[in-house]
C-alpha cells in the first residue's frame, strides 16, 4: 500500500504509521443463513386451536426470513490479463481478477464502463472502481484459472501472440441505481499546500498529499486508499481521528492545516518492490454514521492477518440503502 497516514511526523518517538504492504488477493465465501420455523404441534382442540393458530400466524409474520435478496444477480464471467515483460505472473493474476470483477458488475448491471477486454497494466483498478457506481460485488468464487496463448492485433493490423492469465469468476452482484440522493460534488487529490485538480495526480515517492471534498447533502465522510491489488486502507475515520460530519456545500480538506501543524502527514510512497504504482482514493458519504471495515481482534480465528479488500468494503456498502450514500474516486500515480 502506498498511502500512509503519519502522526507526529517530525517529533521524536511519536510517529505512528498506518500502512498496508502489497498482498496477493485471496477470496472467501460467507455462508448465507436460512431461518425455517418448524413448530411441533402435539394436540390442540376447539378455541385453543384457534388461539394457537392465530398466535402461530403472528409469529410467522413477524419472524424475518433470510434468503438471497431479489435484487442480487449471480453471473459467471472471465477476466484476462497479459503476462508481459513489465508484468510478473502474480501481478497478471491480480489484474485478471480485477478484470473479471469489472466484467461481472457490467454484466449484472447491464451498464458497460469504457475499458479494454484484454488488460496489460494496473489501470484496470480504475475501471473496476468506476464500475462500482453501477453495482457492488458482495460474494465471489474463483471457479478456474489458467495460462493461455491469445491472438491479438496491433493498431497496424499485425497479429501477435500474448501469454495471458485467465480467471473464471462466479460473483453475486447487487446492481445500484446510479441516480442516488447523496453526491460528492468535489473531490481533488493534490500535493500538500497546492491545489491541482488533475485527472491523474502524479506524486514522487514520499511526497505529501491532501484531499478536498464537498457534498450536496449533510453527510459523514469516509476516506479509503485502494492499492492497485485491491487492498484497502481506511484513512478516515480511524483510531486516531473521529468521524467527520460536513454540511451541505461545505468544503473540507484532509489533513487540514491544524492537523499538519500537529505533525499529521499524508505521505505517498511506492509499494515495496515497485518503481511505480497506480492507486486510488475513494470517498464515501453517508447519511448516518457507519463504521466500515471494523478491525478484527487478533485472537479471532478470522483475523489471520487478512487485509481488507475492495470486496469487503462493497459487501458492507451493499447492506445500506443506496439512497443513503454516495461515492466518488480519484486515481493517482506514484513513482519511486
C-alpha positions in Angstrom: 0.0 0.0 0.0 1.5 3.4 -0.9 -0.6 5.9 1.0 0.3 6.3 4.7 -1.0 8.4 7.5 1.9 9.5 9.6 1.1 11.0 13.0 3.6 13.1 15.0 5.9 13.4 12.0 8.9 15.4 12.8 8.6 14.7 16.6 10.9 12.2 18.1 9.4 8.9 19.3 5.9 9.8 18.5 5.3 8.6 14.9 2.6 6.1 14.2 2.1 4.7 10.7 -0.9 3.2 9.1 0.2 1.2 6.1 -0.6 -2.0 4.2 2.0 -4.0 2.4 1.5 -5.4 -1.1 -0.5 -8.6 -0.9 -1.9 -11.1 -3.5 -5.7 -11.1 -3.1 -7.5 -14.0 -1.6 -11.2 -14.6 -1.6 -13.5 -16.2 0.8 -17.2 -17.2 0.9 -19.6 -16.0 3.6 -22.4 -18.6 4.1 -26.0 -17.4 3.7 -28.3 -18.4 6.5 -31.8 -19.6 6.2 -34.3 -19.4 9.0 -37.0 -22.0 9.0 -39.6 -22.2 11.7 -41.0 -25.7 12.2 -43.3 -25.7 15.3 -44.2 -29.1 16.8 -47.9 -29.5 17.4 -49.0 -32.4 19.6 -52.7 -32.0 20.1 -55.0 -28.9 20.4 -58.7 -28.6 20.3 -61.6 -26.0 19.9 -60.9 -22.4 20.9 -57.4 -23.4 22.0 -56.8 -24.4 18.4 -58.0 -21.1 17.0 -55.9 -19.2 19.6 -52.8 -21.3 18.8 -53.1 -20.9 15.1 -53.6 -17.1 15.5 -50.5 -17.0 17.7 -48.5 -19.1 15.3 -49.6 -16.9 12.3 -48.5 -13.8 14.3 -45.1 -15.4 15.0 -44.6 -16.4 11.4 -45.4 -12.9 10.0 -43.1 -11.2 12.5 -40.2 -13.7 12.0 -37.6 -12.5 9.4 -36.9 -14.9 6.6 -33.3 -14.6 5.4 -32.6 -15.5 1.9 -30.8 -14.3 -1.2 -32.3 -10.8 -1.9 -34.3 -10.5 -5.1 -32.1 -7.6 -6.3 -28.9 -9.7 -6.3 -27.7 -11.2 -9.6 -25.4 -14.2 -10.0 -23.1 -14.1 -13.0 -20.2 -16.1 -14.3 -17.5 -14.2 -16.3 -13.9 -14.4 -17.3 -11.1 -11.9 -16.8 -7.9 -11.9 -18.9 -4.6 -10.1 -18.3 -1.4 -10.2 -20.4 1.8 -11.5 -18.8 4.3 -9.0 -20.4 7.9 -8.0 -20.0 6.8 -5.5 -17.3 4.3 -7.8 -15.6 5.0 -10.7 -13.4 2.7 -13.8 -13.3 1.4 -12.9 -9.8 0.7 -9.3 -11.0 -1.1 -10.6 -14.1 -3.3 -12.8 -11.8 -4.3 -9.7 -9.8 -5.2 -7.8 -13.0 -7.1 -10.8 -14.4 -9.1 -11.0 -11.2 -10.0 -7.3 -11.2 -10.8 -7.5 -14.9 -13.2 -10.4 -14.1 -14.8 -8.3 -11.3 -15.4 -5.4 -13.6 -17.0 -7.7 -16.2 -19.2 -9.2 -13.5 -20.5 -5.8 -12.5 -21.1 -4.8 -16.1 -23.0 -8.0 -17.0 -25.1 -7.8 -13.8 -26.0 -4.1 -14.2 -26.2 -4.0 -18.0 -24.1 -0.8 -18.0 -20.7 -1.1 -19.6 -17.7 1.0 -18.5 -15.3 2.0 -21.2 -12.3 -0.2 -20.9 -10.2 -2.9 -22.6 -11.2 -6.6 -22.6 -7.6 -7.6 -22.6 -5.7 -5.7 -19.9 -1.9 -5.3 -19.5 -1.5 -2.8 -16.6 -2.9 -1.8 -13.3 -5.2 0.8 -14.8 -7.9 -1.9 -14.6 -8.4 -1.0 -10.9 -9.7 2.4 -12.0 -12.3 0.8 -14.4 -13.3 -1.6 -11.6 -13.9 1.2 -9.1 -15.7 3.3 -11.7 -17.9 0.3 -12.3 -18.8 0.1 -8.6 -21.2 3.1 -9.2 -23.3 0.6 -11.2 -23.1 -2.4 -8.9 -21.4 -4.0 -5.9 -19.9 -7.5 -5.7 -21.0 -9.0 -2.4 -19.7 -12.5 -2.8 -17.3 -14.2 -5.3 -15.8 -17.5 -6.1 -12.9 -18.3 -8.5 -14.1 -21.3 -10.5 -11.0 -21.8 -12.6 -7.8 -20.1 -13.7 -5.1 -21.0 -16.2 -2.5 -19.6 -18.6 -3.4 -19.2 -22.3 -1.9 -18.0 -25.5 -4.2 -15.5 -27.1 -4.0 -13.9 -30.6 -4.4 -10.1 -30.8 -3.9 -7.4 -33.4 -1.7 -4.3 -33.1 -3.2 -1.0 -34.3 -1.2 -1.6 -37.5 -3.0 -4.9 -38.1 -0.1 -7.2 -37.2 -1.1 -10.5 -35.4 0.7 -11.1 -32.2 0.5 -13.8 -29.5 0.1 -12.9 -25.8 0.7 -15.2 -22.9 -2.2 -14.5 -20.5 -3.6 -15.3 -17.1 -7.3 -16.1 -17.3 -9.7 -16.3 -14.3 -13.3 -17.7 -14.4 -15.3 -16.0 -11.7 -18.7 -16.6 -10.2 -20.0 -13.4 -8.5 -23.1 -12.3 -6.7 -23.7 -8.6 -7.6 -26.1 -6.0 -6.3 -26.9 -3.6 -9.1 -27.3 0.0 -8.0 -29.4 2.9 -9.0 -26.9 5.5 -10.4 -29.3 8.4 -9.6 -28.7 8.4 -5.8 -29.5 11.3 -3.5 -26.1 11.9 -1.9 -23.5 13.1 -4.3 -19.9 14.2 -3.9 -19.7 17.4 -5.8 -16.0 18.0 -5.4 -13.1 15.6 -4.9 -9.4 16.5 -5.5 -6.2 14.9 -4.5 -3.1 17.2 -4.7 0.3 17.9 -3.3 0.2 19.5 0.1 0.0 23.2 0.0 -1.2 23.3 -3.6 -4.5 23.0 -5.4 -4.0 20.9 -8.5 -7.3 19.3 -9.5 -5.8 17.0 -12.1 -7.4 13.9 -13.5 -4.4 11.8 -12.7 -2.2 13.4 -10.0 1.5 12.3 -10.2 3.5 12.0 -6.9 7.1 11.3 -6.4 8.0 8.8 -3.6 7.3 10.2 -0.1 5.6 13.4 -1.2 2.8 14.8 1.0 -0.8 14.8 -0.2 -4.0 16.5 0.7 -7.7 15.7 -0.1 -10.5 18.2 -0.7 -14.2 17.1 -0.5 -17.6 18.8 -0.9 -21.0 17.1 -0.8 -24.6 18.1 -1.8 -26.2 17.0 1.5 -25.2 16.9 5.1 -23.1 13.7 5.4 -20.5 11.7 7.2 -17.3 11.3 5.2 -15.2 8.1 5.0 -11.9 8.1 3.2 -10.2 4.9 1.9 -7.0 4.3 -0.1 -7.2 1.4 -2.6 -3.9 -0.3 -3.7 -3.5 -1.5 -7.3 -4.1 -5.0 -6.0 -7.4 -4.1 -4.4 -6.2 -4.0 -0.8 -8.0 -1.2 1.3 -6.6 1.1 3.9 -9.1 3.1 5.9 -7.7 6.7 6.4 -10.8 8.4 7.9 -12.2 7.8 10.4 -9.6 5.8 12.3 -8.5 5.1 15.8 -6.8 8.5 15.7 -9.5 10.6 14.1 -13.2 10.7 14.9 -15.9 10.5 12.2 -16.1 13.7 10.1 -19.5 15.3 9.5 -19.8 18.1 7.0 -22.7 20.3 6.0 -24.2 20.7 2.5 -21.9 22.7 0.3 -19.1 22.8 2.9 -15.6 22.1 1.6 -13.2 20.2 3.9 -9.6 19.3 3.5 -7.8 16.3 4.9 -5.5 16.7 6.6 -6.2 20.3 7.4 -3.5 22.8 8.3 -4.1 22.5 12.1 -3.6 18.7 11.8 -0.5 19.1 9.7 0.9 21.6 12.2 0.4 18.9 14.9 2.5 16.5 12.9 0.0 14.7 10.8 1.1 13.9 7.3 -0.4 12.0 4.4 2.5 10.5 2.5 2.5 8.8 -0.8 5.1 6.1 -1.2 5.7 3.3 -3.8 4.9 -0.2 -2.6 7.9 -2.4 -1.7 9.5 -3.9 -4.8 7.8 -1.5 -7.2 9.2 1.5 -9.1 5.8 2.9 -9.7 2.2 2.2 -8.8 -1.4 3.3 -9.8 -3.7 3.6 -6.9 -7.0 5.3 -5.9 -8.7 7.3 -3.2 -12.4 6.5 -2.6 -14.7 8.9 -0.7 -17.9 7.5 0.7 -20.5 10.0 2.0 -23.3 8.5 4.2 -26.5 9.9 5.7 -25.9 8.2 9.0 -22.7 7.4 10.8 -21.3 3.9 9.9 -18.2 2.1 10.9 -16.8 0.3 7.9 -14.2 -2.4 8.0 -14.1 -2.8 11.7 -10.7 -4.3 12.9 -10.8 -8.0 13.6 -9.4 -8.9 17.1 -6.0 -10.6 16.9 -7.5 -13.5 18.9 -10.2 -14.1 16.3 -9.8 -17.1 14.0 -10.9 -14.8 11.2 -8.0 -12.4 11.9 -5.3 -14.4 10.3 -3.6 -11.1 9.3 -6.1 -10.9 6.4 -6.1 -7.4 4.9 -9.4 -6.0 3.9 -10.1 -5.7 0.1 -12.4 -3.7 -2.1 -14.9 -6.7 -1.9 -15.1 -6.5 1.9 -15.9 -2.8 1.6 -18.5 -3.4 -1.1 -20.2 -6.1 0.9 -20.7 -3.7 3.8 -21.9 -0.9 1.5 -24.4 -3.3 -0.1 -26.2 -3.6 3.2 -27.0 0.1 3.2 -29.9 1.6 1.2 -28.3 3.0 -1.9 -30.3 6.3 -1.4 -28.4 6.8 1.9 -24.9 7.0 0.5 -22.8 8.3 -2.4 -19.2 7.8 -3.5 -16.5 9.1 -5.8 -12.9 8.2 -6.6 -9.7 9.8 -7.9 -6.8 7.9 -9.2 -3.1 8.8 -8.8 0.3 7.6 -9.8 3.4 7.4 -7.6 6.9 6.9 -8.8 9.9 5.8 -6.8 
